[in-house]
Amino acid sequence: TNHHYYSVYMPVVTIETWKGKSVEQKAKLMEGIKKAFVDIGVNPAGLTIIIHDIPRYNWAKGGEQVSSEE
């Protein structure tokens, strides 16, 4: 059933951050997120974490582009 699918592949955590974080920083972030979910009883085998690296020139705050440099 679909219930089994969701119990195995949920939750999904999506993080959008500025490009430039190191692989080590991302690994530390993912480990912290996993720990937080384990602490509330979530089986880590079902946890999916997705990190989107967004260049600052593709990001605007207050309607203003954060950076125009590539």
Backbone atoms as SQL, in Angstrom:
CREATE TABLE atoms (id INTEGER PRIMARY KEY, chain TEXT, resi INTEGER, resn TEXT, atom TEXT, x REAL, y REAL, z REAL);
INSERT INTO atoms VALUES
  (1, 'A', 1, 'THR', 'N', 0.837, -1.199, 0.000),
  (2, 'A', 1, 'THR', 'CA', 0.000, 0.000, 0.000),
  (3, 'A', 1, 'THR', 'C', 0.875, 1.253, 0.000),
  (4, 'A', 2, 'ASN', 'N', 0.256, 2.384, -0.270),
  (5, 'A', 2, 'ASN', 'CA', 0.988, 3.647, -0.239),
  (6, 'A', 2, 'ASN', 'C', 1.481, 3.991, 1.152),
  (7, 'A', 3, 'HIS', 'N', 0.786, 3.530, 2.187),
  (8, 'A', 3, 'HIS', 'CA', 1.209, 3.818, 3.554),
  (9, 'A', 3, 'HIS', 'C', 2.626, 3.297, 3.786),
  (10, 'A', 4, 'HIS', 'N', 2.927, 2.109, 3.283),
  (11, 'A', 4, 'HIS', 'CA', 4.268, 1.547, 3.445),
  (12, 'A', 4, 'HIS', 'C', 5.306, 2.437, 2.754),
  (13, 'A', 5, 'TYR', 'N', 4.999, 2.932, 1.570),
  (14, 'A', 5, 'TYR', 'CA', 5.923, 3.807, 0.847),
  (15, 'A', 5, 'TYR', 'C', 6.266, 5.032, 1.687),
  (16, 'A', 6, 'TYR', 'N', 5.261, 5.685, 2.240),
  (17, 'A', 6, 'TYR', 'CA', 5.502, 6.899, 3.008),
  (18, 'A', 6, 'TYR', 'C', 6.211, 6.619, 4.319),
  (19, 'A', 7, 'SER', 'N', 5.947, 5.497, 4.947),
  (20, 'A', 7, 'SER', 'CA', 6.615, 5.207, 6.212),
  (21, 'A', 7, 'SER', 'C', 8.093, 4.909, 5.999),
  (22, 'A', 8, 'VAL', 'N', 8.470, 4.472, 4.811),
  (23, 'A', 8, 'VAL', 'CA', 9.863, 4.160, 4.522),
  (24, 'A', 8, 'VAL', 'C', 10.619, 5.394, 4.022),
  (25, 'A', 9, 'TYR', 'N', 9.958, 6.275, 3.276),
  (26, 'A', 9, 'TYR', 'CA', 10.648, 7.369, 2.608),
  (27, 'A', 9, 'TYR', 'C', 10.278, 8.757, 3.129),
  (28, 'A', 10, 'MET', 'N', 9.807, 8.869, 4.320),
  (29, 'A', 10, 'MET', 'CA', 9.454, 10.164, 4.885),
  (30, 'A', 10, 'MET', 'C', 10.116, 10.288, 6.237),
  (31, 'A', 11, 'PRO', 'N', 10.475, 11.411, 6.710),
  (32, 'A', 11, 'PRO', 'CA', 10.259, 12.738, 6.140),
  (33, 'A', 11, 'PRO', 'C', 11.348, 13.125, 5.138),
  (34, 'A', 12, 'VAL', 'N', 11.047, 14.198, 4.400),
  (35, 'A', 12, 'VAL', 'CA', 12.010, 14.786, 3.473),
  (36, 'A', 12, 'VAL', 'C', 12.307, 16.203, 3.962),
  (37, 'A', 13, 'VAL', 'N', 13.580, 16.507, 4.170),
  (38, 'A', 13, 'VAL', 'CA', 14.008, 17.838, 4.595),
  (39, 'A', 13, 'VAL', 'C', 14.738, 18.477, 3.420),
  (40, 'A', 14, 'THR', 'N', 14.287, 19.656, 3.008),
  (41, 'A', 14, 'THR', 'CA', 14.928, 20.381, 1.914),
  (42, 'A', 14, 'THR', 'C', 15.529, 21.664, 2.469),
  (43, 'A', 15, 'ILE', 'N', 16.798, 21.884, 2.173),
  (44, 'A', 15, 'ILE', 'CA', 17.511, 23.066, 2.646),
  (45, 'A', 15, 'ILE', 'C', 17.956, 23.862, 1.430),
  (46, 'A', 16, 'GLU', 'N', 17.640, 25.140, 1.418),
  (47, 'A', 16, 'GLU', 'CA', 18.116, 26.032, 0.370),
  (48, 'A', 16, 'GLU', 'C', 19.102, 26.986, 1.018),
  (49, 'A', 17, 'THR', 'N', 20.319, 27.005, 0.511),
  (50, 'A', 17, 'THR', 'CA', 21.368, 27.819, 1.100),
  (51, 'A', 17, 'THR', 'C', 22.253, 28.391, 0.012),
  (52, 'A', 18, 'TRP', 'N', 22.978, 29.435, 0.360),
  (53, 'A', 18, 'TRP', 'CA', 23.904, 30.009, -0.600),
  (54, 'A', 18, 'TRP', 'C', 25.008, 29.023, -0.926),
  (55, 'A', 19, 'LYS', 'N', 25.388, 28.998, -2.179),
  (56, 'A', 19, 'LYS', 'CA', 26.477, 28.149, -2.645),
  (57, 'A', 19, 'LYS', 'C', 27.762, 28.547, -1.917),
  (58, 'A', 20, 'GLY', 'N', 28.592, 27.553, -1.632),
  (59, 'A', 20, 'GLY', 'CA', 29.881, 27.860, -1.018),
  (60, 'A', 20, 'GLY', 'C', 30.186, 27.051, 0.233),
  (61, 'A', 21, 'LYS', 'N', 29.198, 26.330, 0.759),
  (62, 'A', 21, 'LYS', 'CA', 29.455, 25.484, 1.924),
  (63, 'A', 21, 'LYS', 'C', 30.313, 24.298, 1.489),
  (64, 'A', 22, 'SER', 'N', 31.249, 23.904, 2.345),
  (65, 'A', 22, 'SER', 'CA', 32.111, 22.770, 2.023),
  (66, 'A', 22, 'SER', 'C', 31.353, 21.458, 2.209),
  (67, 'A', 23, 'VAL', 'N', 31.910, 20.403, 1.645),
  (68, 'A', 23, 'VAL', 'CA', 31.331, 19.068, 1.814),
  (69, 'A', 23, 'VAL', 'C', 31.276, 18.723, 3.298),
  (70, 'A', 24, 'GLU', 'N', 32.314, 19.088, 4.039),
  (71, 'A', 24, 'GLU', 'CA', 32.351, 18.806, 5.476),
  (72, 'A', 24, 'GLU', 'C', 31.254, 19.566, 6.223),
  (73, 'A', 25, 'GLN', 'N', 31.030, 20.827, 5.871),
  (74, 'A', 25, 'GLN', 'CA', 29.970, 21.611, 6.509),
  (75, 'A', 25, 'GLN', 'C', 28.601, 20.995, 6.234),
  (76, 'A', 26, 'LYS', 'N', 28.395, 20.564, 4.994),
  (77, 'A', 26, 'LYS', 'CA', 27.114, 19.948, 4.647),
  (78, 'A', 26, 'LYS', 'C', 26.926, 18.632, 5.386),
  (79, 'A', 27, 'ALA', 'N', 27.980, 17.848, 5.506),
  (80, 'A', 27, 'ALA', 'CA', 27.890, 16.579, 6.235),
  (81, 'A', 27, 'ALA', 'C', 27.539, 16.826, 7.699),
  (82, 'A', 28, 'LYS', 'N', 28.141, 17.843, 8.301),
  (83, 'A', 28, 'LYS', 'CA', 27.846, 18.184, 9.699),
  (84, 'A', 28, 'LYS', 'C', 26.390, 18.626, 9.848),
  (85, 'A', 29, 'LEU', 'N', 25.912, 19.425, 8.913),
  (86, 'A', 29, 'LEU', 'CA', 24.522, 19.870, 8.927),
  (87, 'A', 29, 'LEU', 'C', 23.570, 18.683, 8.824),
  (88, 'A', 30, 'MET', 'N', 23.852, 17.775, 7.877),
  (89, 'A', 30, 'MET', 'CA', 22.991, 16.602, 7.697),
  (90, 'A', 30, 'MET', 'C', 23.006, 15.707, 8.931),
  (91, 'A', 31, 'GLU', 'N', 24.158, 15.568, 9.563),
  (92, 'A', 31, 'GLU', 'CA', 24.248, 14.752, 10.778),
  (93, 'A', 31, 'GLU', 'C', 23.408, 15.367, 11.898),
  (94, 'A', 32, 'GLY', 'N', 23.450, 16.694, 12.028),
  (95, 'A', 32, 'GLY', 'CA', 22.647, 17.371, 13.043),
  (96, 'A', 32, 'GLY', 'C', 21.153, 17.214, 12.802),
  (97, 'A', 33, 'ILE', 'N', 20.749, 17.303, 11.549),
  (98, 'A', 33, 'ILE', 'CA', 19.336, 17.113, 11.207),
  (99, 'A', 33, 'ILE', 'C', 18.913, 15.684, 11.512),
  (100, 'A', 34, 'LYS', 'N', 19.759, 14.727, 11.132),
  (101, 'A', 34, 'LYS', 'CA', 19.445, 13.322, 11.422),
  (102, 'A', 34, 'LYS', 'C', 19.284, 13.113, 12.919),
  (103, 'A', 35, 'LYS', 'N', 20.200, 13.662, 13.713),
  (104, 'A', 35, 'LYS', 'CA', 20.125, 13.504, 15.170),
  (105, 'A', 35, 'LYS', 'C', 18.823, 14.076, 15.718),
  (106, 'A', 36, 'ALA', 'N', 18.421, 15.242, 15.224),
  (107, 'A', 36, 'ALA', 'CA', 17.181, 15.861, 15.694),
  (108, 'A', 36, 'ALA', 'C', 15.981, 14.962, 15.420),
  (109, 'A', 37, 'PHE', 'N', 15.934, 14.339, 14.257),
  (110, 'A', 37, 'PHE', 'CA', 14.819, 13.449, 13.935),
  (111, 'A', 37, 'PHE', 'C', 14.878, 12.158, 14.737),
  (112, 'A', 38, 'VAL', 'N', 16.072, 11.616, 14.927),
  (113, 'A', 38, 'VAL', 'CA', 16.214, 10.405, 15.748),
  (114, 'A', 38, 'VAL', 'C', 15.753, 10.698, 17.173),
  (115, 'A', 39, 'ASP', 'N', 16.083, 11.888, 17.693),
  (116, 'A', 39, 'ASP', 'CA', 15.682, 12.273, 19.051),
  (117, 'A', 39, 'ASP', 'C', 14.172, 12.293, 19.238),
  (118, 'A', 40, 'ILE', 'N', 13.415, 12.489, 18.155),
  (119, 'A', 40, 'ILE', 'CA', 11.951, 12.482, 18.276),
  (120, 'A', 40, 'ILE', 'C', 11.347, 11.171, 17.784),
  (121, 'A', 41, 'GLY', 'N', 12.206, 10.160, 17.589),
  (122, 'A', 41, 'GLY', 'CA', 11.705, 8.825, 17.293),
  (123, 'A', 41, 'GLY', 'C', 11.586, 8.452, 15.833),
  (124, 'A', 42, 'VAL', 'N', 12.170, 9.238, 14.936),
  (125, 'A', 42, 'VAL', 'CA', 12.107, 8.922, 13.509),
  (126, 'A', 42, 'VAL', 'C', 13.244, 7.963, 13.161),
  (127, 'A', 43, 'ASN', 'N', 12.917, 6.918, 12.420),
  (128, 'A', 43, 'ASN', 'CA', 13.925, 5.978, 11.946),
  (129, 'A', 43, 'ASN', 'C', 14.763, 6.676, 10.873),
  (130, 'A', 44, 'PRO', 'N', 16.080, 6.800, 11.066),
  (131, 'A', 44, 'PRO', 'CA', 16.890, 7.528, 10.096),
  (132, 'A', 44, 'PRO', 'C', 16.923, 6.885, 8.714),
  (133, 'A', 45, 'ALA', 'N', 16.581, 5.620, 8.617),
  (134, 'A', 45, 'ALA', 'CA', 16.563, 4.955, 7.311),
  (135, 'A', 45, 'ALA', 'C', 15.524, 5.578, 6.384),
  (136, 'A', 46, 'GLY', 'N', 14.493, 6.204, 6.941),
  (137, 'A', 46, 'GLY', 'CA', 13.451, 6.815, 6.124),
  (138, 'A', 46, 'GLY', 'C', 13.650, 8.293, 5.873),
  (139, 'A', 47, 'LEU', 'N', 14.704, 8.874, 6.458),
  (140, 'A', 47, 'LEU', 'CA', 14.937, 10.309, 6.346),
  (141, 'A', 47, 'LEU', 'C', 15.687, 10.641, 5.059),
  (142, 'A', 48, 'THR', 'N', 15.171, 11.601, 4.314),
  (143, 'A', 48, 'THR', 'CA', 15.848, 12.107, 3.121),
  (144, 'A', 48, 'THR', 'C', 16.167, 13.577, 3.352),
  (145, 'A', 49, 'ILE', 'N', 17.409, 13.961, 3.076),
  (146, 'A', 49, 'ILE', 'CA', 17.836, 15.354, 3.215),
  (147, 'A', 49, 'ILE', 'C', 18.377, 15.808, 1.867),
  (148, 'A', 50, 'ILE', 'N', 17.866, 16.929, 1.384),
  (149, 'A', 50, 'ILE', 'CA', 18.285, 17.478, 0.093),
  (150, 'A', 50, 'ILE', 'C', 18.793, 18.894, 0.329),
  (151, 'A', 51, 'ILE', 'N', 20.001, 19.183, -0.148),
  (152, 'A', 51, 'ILE', 'CA', 20.559, 20.527, -0.029),
  (153, 'A', 51, 'ILE', 'C', 20.656, 21.133, -1.425),
  (154, 'A', 52, 'HIS', 'N', 20.025, 22.285, -1.586),
  (155, 'A', 52, 'HIS', 'CA', 20.109, 23.032, -2.843),
  (156, 'A', 52, 'HIS', 'C', 21.104, 24.175, -2.638),
  (157, 'A', 53, 'ASP', 'N', 22.191, 24.163, -3.393),
  (158, 'A', 53, 'ASP', 'CA', 23.162, 25.254, -3.372),
  (159, 'A', 53, 'ASP', 'C', 22.726, 26.301, -4.385),
  (160, 'A', 54, 'ILE', 'N', 22.457, 27.497, -3.901),
  (161, 'A', 54, 'ILE', 'CA', 21.963, 28.549, -4.781),
  (162, 'A', 54, 'ILE', 'C', 23.009, 29.657, -4.855),
  (163, 'A', 55, 'PRO', 'N', 23.470, 29.992, -6.054),
  (164, 'A', 55, 'PRO', 'CA', 24.409, 31.107, -6.182),
  (165, 'A', 55, 'PRO', 'C', 23.754, 32.404, -5.686),
  (166, 'A', 56, 'ARG', 'N', 24.547, 33.251, -5.059),
  (167, 'A', 56, 'ARG', 'CA', 24.002, 34.506, -4.507),
  (168, 'A', 56, 'ARG', 'C', 23.353, 35.378, -5.580),
  (169, 'A', 57, 'TYR', 'N', 23.830, 35.284, -6.829),
  (170, 'A', 57, 'TYR', 'CA', 23.224, 36.096, -7.892),
  (171, 'A', 57, 'TYR', 'C', 21.839, 35.594, -8.276),
  (172, 'A', 58, 'ASN', 'N', 21.465, 34.411, -7.818),
  (173, 'A', 58, 'ASN', 'CA', 20.113, 33.883, -8.044),
  (174, 'A', 58, 'ASN', 'C', 19.230, 34.061, -6.811),
  (175, 'A', 59, 'TRP', 'N', 19.637, 34.908, -5.889),
  (176, 'A', 59, 'TRP', 'CA', 18.934, 35.087, -4.629),
  (177, 'A', 59, 'TRP', 'C', 18.668, 36.572, -4.437),
  (178, 'A', 60, 'ALA', 'N', 17.450, 36.917, -4.055),
  (179, 'A', 60, 'ALA', 'CA', 17.123, 38.309, -3.751),
  (180, 'A', 60, 'ALA', 'C', 16.518, 38.379, -2.359),
  (181, 'A', 61, 'LYS', 'N', 16.854, 39.413, -1.635),
  (182, 'A', 61, 'LYS', 'CA', 16.280, 39.662, -0.312),
  (183, 'A', 61, 'LYS', 'C', 15.686, 41.061, -0.353),
  (184, 'A', 62, 'GLY', 'N', 14.437, 41.176, 0.047),
  (185, 'A', 62, 'GLY', 'CA', 13.767, 42.466, -0.030),
  (186, 'A', 62, 'GLY', 'C', 13.619, 42.952, -1.462),
  (187, 'A', 63, 'GLY', 'N', 13.597, 42.010, -2.396),
  (188, 'A', 63, 'GLY', 'CA', 13.452, 42.363, -3.801),
  (189, 'A', 63, 'GLY', 'C', 14.746, 42.799, -4.469),
  (190, 'A', 64, 'GLU', 'N', 15.855, 42.782, -3.716),
  (191, 'A', 64, 'GLU', 'CA', 17.143, 43.200, -4.258),
  (192, 'A', 64, 'GLU', 'C', 18.065, 41.997, -4.396),
  (193, 'A', 65, 'GLN', 'N', 18.707, 41.893, -5.557),
  (194, 'A', 65, 'GLN', 'CA', 19.651, 40.807, -5.799),
  (195, 'A', 65, 'GLN', 'C', 20.788, 40.896, -4.780),
  (196, 'A', 66, 'VAL', 'N', 21.112, 39.767, -4.149),
  (197, 'A', 66, 'VAL', 'CA', 22.138, 39.741, -3.109),
  (198, 'A', 66, 'VAL', 'C', 23.518, 40.036, -3.695),
  (199, 'A', 67, 'SER', 'N', 23.810, 39.483, -4.856),
  (200, 'A', 67, 'SER', 'CA', 25.099, 39.712, -5.504),
  (201, 'A', 67, 'SER', 'C', 24.920, 39.625, -7.012),
  (202, 'A', 68, 'SER', 'N', 25.691, 40.417, -7.732),
  (203, 'A', 68, 'SER', 'CA', 25.631, 40.335, -9.191),
  (204, 'A', 68, 'SER', 'C', 26.827, 39.567, -9.746),
  (205, 'A', 69, 'GLU', 'N', 27.708, 39.097, -8.868),
  (206, 'A', 69, 'GLU', 'CA', 28.898, 38.362, -9.304),
  (207, 'A', 69, 'GLU', 'C', 28.601, 36.881, -9.417),
  (208, 'A', 70, 'GLU', 'N', 29.161, 36.259, -10.457),
  (209, 'A', 70, 'GLU', 'CA', 28.985, 34.817, -10.642),
  (210, 'A', 70, 'GLU', 'C', 30.003, 34.057, -9.839);
